[in-house]
């Protein structure tokens, strides 16, 4: 578990970009947090880090957006679904291809992939501040999180908490 | 006489309509699935897909009956190829392919945004070019430059949330029922639009793009602050102030596009066009600037088949046929569907 505090949407994008630059084929990023917590903003940063040239828009209405970057990026929003609908729509088939970013991963229920990087965005004390919690499952995602922490240490991010 | 059947199943409406010669609306039937979705608080794609399977066939038959036509009278069948929900789109595409194949008539794939544009053409078949059209709905917020038939360019688009999506998300946050847009508008009527000053995202000075994500976050922050201070939420004021922020940006950017491209007609389409506050603000701006304003009637603003048939007519004239291998494309981009070099405009300038 690792926590980082970002103080603006621009910092959230920057954090996402750092992550995006480190991602490898098969990585799965799960983003939880309430409405307006910055999930799509973080994804926009990830897309920049992956070299996606077009703007990343919210997939709430359309469910899945695909982008061609250094690796293919699949951006899913499960807001309106339950695990049964996720299963019937075949959305779990995206896992393991390219980079998959999932908003509202709580909706996956038992379909949660065993290895992933879970990111939780919570409102901070200040209005534009966000507490970003990170938890990695499986060795490759643990390695990924470690690399991200090294990265962030060097660009003097905001306050960092955690062991 | 060329009668075209248009089919749209891009989202939660099974819709079919018949238009003759690209301008005479003969029927427009919509089987809304709103009642099915209300239980889920939004469009659930799998539900949408299954419901289309059962609701589309009777809608097709009704469209023919209301037009007083039979299958044999159809000259072509047009269908929304994308963008939209893939499971929903492919029901319409499969139906259109089957009809075209069985009736031996051309199959015309249509881009959904082009369909919305031609809902304005149906409302005013002699509108003068160039026109600027604001298409605002749950899935889109785009500014289109419409220089001539089949000469359409996206000049602005949202970089995050669509306007209708922002309405839906804020409505849900405020605890309003689905569909969120009309419920929020209703609530806003009783509120003070100046009660809260929510941010307007103008972005860079030159751009015609939109952004509504920050506004959504500002509304959430504002509500949190009020709740933390122990006060009850003035829901109507929040709704009215939020709506005012969305409308101001939509109107201002549309006006900018009209100035930039020296447009003579200002058109409004998409589900958000049903919003009274947006209609009034655009009407006031258009009359002040001397622009011709075209706003289709409500039944043409939401997704419908007639607009697809009307757009299909001009694509038909341009020889843009599909075949039995036509596939639904959920992320279809207008610039890929209508490449800028496509010489459609020389095929038909009159619209007759």
Interface residues (C-beta under 8 A of the other chain):
Chain A: X9 X34 X35 X36 X37 X38 X40 X41 X44 X55 X56 X57 X58 X60 X61 X62 X63 X64 X65 X66 X79 X80 X81 X85 X88 X89 X123 X127
Chain B: X11 X40 X41 X42 X43 X44 X45 X46 X47 X83 X84 X85 X87 X138 X139 X157 X158 X159 X160 X161 X162 X165 X169 X172 X173 X209 X213 X214 X216 X217 X219 X220 X221 X224 X225 X330 X331
